[in-house]
Amino acid sequence: MQRLGIYKKTPSKRKGQQPSEWIRGNCPGGKVQIDVKYVPKECMSPEL
Protein backbone atom coordinates (compact mmCIF):
# COMPACT_ATOMS: atom_id res chain seq x y z
CA MET A 1 0.00 0.00 0.00
CA GLN A 2 2.96 2.29 0.61
CA ARG A 3 4.23 1.57 -2.90
CA LEU A 4 0.88 2.45 -4.37
CA GLY A 5 0.85 5.75 -2.46
CA ILE A 6 -2.31 5.03 -0.49
CA TYR A 7 -0.66 5.99 2.78
CA LYS A 8 2.78 7.09 3.86
CA LYS A 9 4.98 5.42 6.41
CA THR A 10 4.48 6.83 9.91
CA PRO A 11 7.54 8.48 11.47
CA SER A 12 9.42 6.54 14.13
CA LYS A 13 8.50 7.26 17.75
CA ARG A 14 11.93 6.22 19.04
CA LYS A 15 13.98 8.90 20.71
CA GLY A 16 17.52 9.36 19.49
CA GLN A 17 20.30 8.42 21.86
CA GLN A 18 22.27 11.24 23.40
CA PRO A 19 26.02 10.50 23.59
CA SER A 20 27.13 10.47 27.20
CA GLU A 21 30.20 12.41 28.30
CA TRP A 22 33.24 10.25 29.01
CA ILE A 23 34.37 10.56 32.62
CA ARG A 24 38.15 10.62 32.94
CA GLY A 25 40.12 9.89 36.08
CA ASN A 26 42.59 12.45 37.41
CA CYS A 27 45.23 9.79 38.03
CA PRO A 28 45.67 6.09 37.14
CA GLY A 29 42.99 4.17 39.02
CA GLY A 30 40.97 7.34 39.67
CA LYS A 31 37.69 5.81 38.50
CA VAL A 32 38.02 2.57 40.48
CA GLN A 33 36.50 2.14 43.93
CA ILE A 34 37.46 -0.89 45.97
CA ASP A 35 35.86 -1.83 49.29
CA VAL A 36 38.29 -3.59 51.62
CA LYS A 37 36.76 -5.53 54.50
CA TYR A 38 39.94 -6.81 56.13
CA VAL A 39 43.45 -5.39 56.16
CA PRO A 40 46.16 -7.43 57.89
CA LYS A 41 48.21 -5.63 60.56
CA GLU A 42 51.39 -6.39 58.58
CA CYS A 43 50.10 -4.18 55.75
CA MET A 44 49.25 -1.23 57.99
CA SER A 45 51.96 1.41 58.18
CA PRO A 46 52.24 3.89 61.06
CA GLU A 47 52.64 6.77 58.58
CA LEU A 48 49.51 8.03 56.84
BELWO-V172549 format. One record per pair of residues at least 24 apart in sequence whose ideal C-beta (glycine too) atoms are under 8 Angstrom apart, sorted by sequence separation. I is the first residue (numbers start at 1). GAP is how many residues later the second one is. D is the distance in Angstrom with one decimal. If there is no record, write none. Layout:
i=I gap=GAP d=D
i=I gap=GAP d=D
//
This chain:
none
//
